Amino acid sequence: MRRGRGWLHVLVSTTTQTLTAADRCDRCGAQAYVRVSLPVGELLFCAHHAREHAGAYEGVATHVHDETDKLLAAHGAR
């Protein structure tokens, strides 16, 4: 089941704590918009790196909290 308006094709959880500007991407340090919960921890990604690495975590993620819709709200859809 997929919830939310994010682009990910995995389970999107609405129970995970909201990401803030202090949450940073584990790859590049940009603001994180996606939290990937794994059986042994979590990863934070900016939208770019979440898309780039989605194939790697889709099969192992227990939850994905996707707030990339905030980018569209802040910058408008083109």
Rosetta blueprint (number, residue, H / E / L):
1 M L
2 R L
3 R L
4 G L
5 R L
6 G L
7 W L
8 L L
9 H L
10 V L
11 L L
12 V E
13 S L
14 T L
15 T L
16 T L
17 Q L
18 T L
19 L L
20 T L
21 A L
22 A L
23 D L
24 R E
25 C L
26 D L
27 R L
28 C L
29 G L
30 A L
31 Q E
32 A L
33 Y L
34 V E
35 R E
36 V E
37 S E
38 L E
39 P L
40 V L
41 G E
42 E E
43 L E
44 L E
45 F E
46 C L
47 A H
48 H H
49 H H
50 A H
51 R H
52 E H
53 H H
54 A H
55 G H
56 A H
57 Y H
58 E L
59 G L
60 V L
61 A L
62 T L
63 H E
64 V E
65 H E
66 D E
67 E L
68 T L
69 D H
70 K H
71 L H
72 L H
73 A H
74 A H
75 H H
76 G L
77 A L
78 R L
